[in-house]
């Protein structure tokens, strides 16, 4: 799933929730502009979102808060966020999950915290304790330990950088990296010819002298 779709999907869900609420006249004391009061708080959000009559997305959050008074203003998912995308058969194609999420609407910046887990359409799996997505630079990044798994390799490191589709990425301060199939190879398969010849010589037993019995 393109991480950028989060903004569109969540905004759509916000409008849907607002449309479902009955219009009521609320009488309450005036709020001081300096007070950090949220303009909207929703609980138990579990919303399916359709596109052209087909259900494509689900957003789940125990608590969703929109706060314009805090600086910078932000959307707050303090108790976690789960977003998944379906194919036509309602099978999960991709998902994004984290313990806490913030969206800074003015800065156009997503901040995901605590057990961040992502699955993309191409099968890439990503796990970390933090992830940022900058809409302005179209970049995803993390400065904490990240674990990335694809069909043919596994990367671990302390710095992760990627495009917003997670198709071009890099992991630096790498902890580990292996290509699929390396585990099945014998040590000789991964040696160069010179290394293999040297190993054979070291392992070859010295020839013993034999008595000539042809006389």
N, C-alpha and C positions, 0 to 999 in steps of 0.2 A: 504494500500500500504506500502510495506517496504520502509522506508525512504532511505535506501541505494541504491535503484534503481535510485534515482535522478541522481547520478553521471554517471551511465551508459547511461541513457536516454539522459541527457543533452550533454554528450560527443558525442553520436551518432548524435544528432541533429546538433551539431557544425560541424561534418564532412559532414553531408548532406548539410548544408548551404554553406560550403566551396566548395563542389563539384559543386554546382549550379552556382558559380561565374565564369565568363569568365576570362581567363588569360590575364592580361594586364601588360604592362611595365609601372611602376610608377617611375617618376623622381622627386625627392624631395631632399631638403638639408639633410645632414647627421644628425642623431639624437644623441645627447649626451647621453651616457648610464645613466647619472645621472638624466635625465629627466624622469618624471613619465608619460610615454606615453603608452597607451594600444596597444597591438598587434592586437586586434580585437574589433570592436564595431558594433553590429547589432541592427537595430531598427524594431519595429513591428513584432517580432518573433511570429509566430503561426504555429507550425509544428506538423503534425501527424506522428507517428512512428509506423511501422509495425514489426511484428515478425512472420516469416514463412508465409508471405503473408497476415497476418491478422492484421488490425489496432488495436493496443492495448493502445497507449499512445498519449497524446497531451501535448505539452508544449507551454505556452503563456507568453510572456514578452514584455513590451513596449521597454525596452532597456537592452541589454546583452553585457557586457564588460569583456574582458579577459586582465588582467594587470599583466605582469610578472616583471615590474620594481618596483612596490611598495613592501614594506617589511612589513609583508610577502606577497608573490605573491597571487593573488586571482582572482576568477571570481566574477563579481559584477552585481547584478540585482537591481539597485538603485530604479527603478520604479515599483517593484513588480514582483512576480513569481507565476504562476499557473500551476500545473502539475496534470493531471488526468489520470486514468486508466479505460479502458473499458472491458466489457465482450464480448462474441461472438456476442451478439445482439446489440452491441454498447451502452449498458447502462453503466452509470458511476458506477464503483465499489468502487472507492476510489479517494481521491484527497488530495493535499497539496497546501495551499495558504498562502501568506504573502505579506506585503507591501514592504519589502526590504529583500534581501538575499545575503549572501556572502559565497563563498566556497574557503577555504584556501587549495589550492591543495597540498602544501608540508606538512602541518600539518594534512591533511585529516580530516578537520573539517568544518561542515556546521553551519552557524549562520543565523537563521531566525528572523526577527524583525517586529514588528507592526502588530497587528491583524492576528496572526498566527492561522490558522484553518486547522484541519486535520480530514478526515474521512477514517477509515480503512475498509478492506473487511468484518470484523466481526461486523461492525456497531458502533465501538467506535468513539466518537466525542471528539475532543480536541481543546481547545481555550486558547490562552495566548498572551502576548505581546512579548515573546521571546521563542526561542527553539534552543538548540544546539544538533547536532548529531556528535559524535566522532566515526569515522570509525575504529580507532585503538582499542578502548575499546568496540566497539559495544554497546554504551550506548547513550540514549537520555535523556536530562535533561533540566530543567528550574529553575531559581531562582526567578522568578516573579509569581504573582498570576496566577494560572492555573485552568481551569474548564474542568472536564472530565465527560462524560456521556456514560454509556453503557445501555444494555437492562434492567438491574436489579439494577443499582445503579448510584449515582451521587456523585462526589467528587470535593471539592474545597480546595485549599491550596496554600501556598507560595513557596513550594519546590516540584518539580516533578522529578521522576527518573523512567526510563523504559529501557527494552531491545529494540533493534532496530526494532523489529517487533510489538512493543507496545502490547504485550500479557502478560508480567509480569511487573507490575508497582507499584509505591507507591506515595502517596501524603502526605506530612507532613505539620505541622502547619495547620491542617485541619480546614476549615471554616464550612463545612457541609457535611453530609453523610446520606443518607437514602436508605433503601432497597425498591425495588418495591413492592407495596402492603401495605406498612406501613400506607400510607395516608388513605387507605380504612378501616383500622381496627379501632374499637372503643377503647377508653382508657382501658376498661376492658380487651380487647384481649391482650394488651401489658403488663398488670400487672401480677405480680406473684400471686399465690394463697393466700399467707399471706396478700399482699397488697389489694387484692380484698375483703378478709374477713374483713379487718380493715375498708375499705371504706364502706362496707355494714353496719357495726356496727355504724359507725359515722352517717350514713344517716338514721338509723332506728329510728322511733319516739317512745318515751317512752310510755309504756302501761298505759291506764287510769283505775282507779279502777271502777269496775262495781257492782251495787247493786244486791244482791242475791234476786231474786223474786220467788224462788221455795217454800217459806214457805206458 
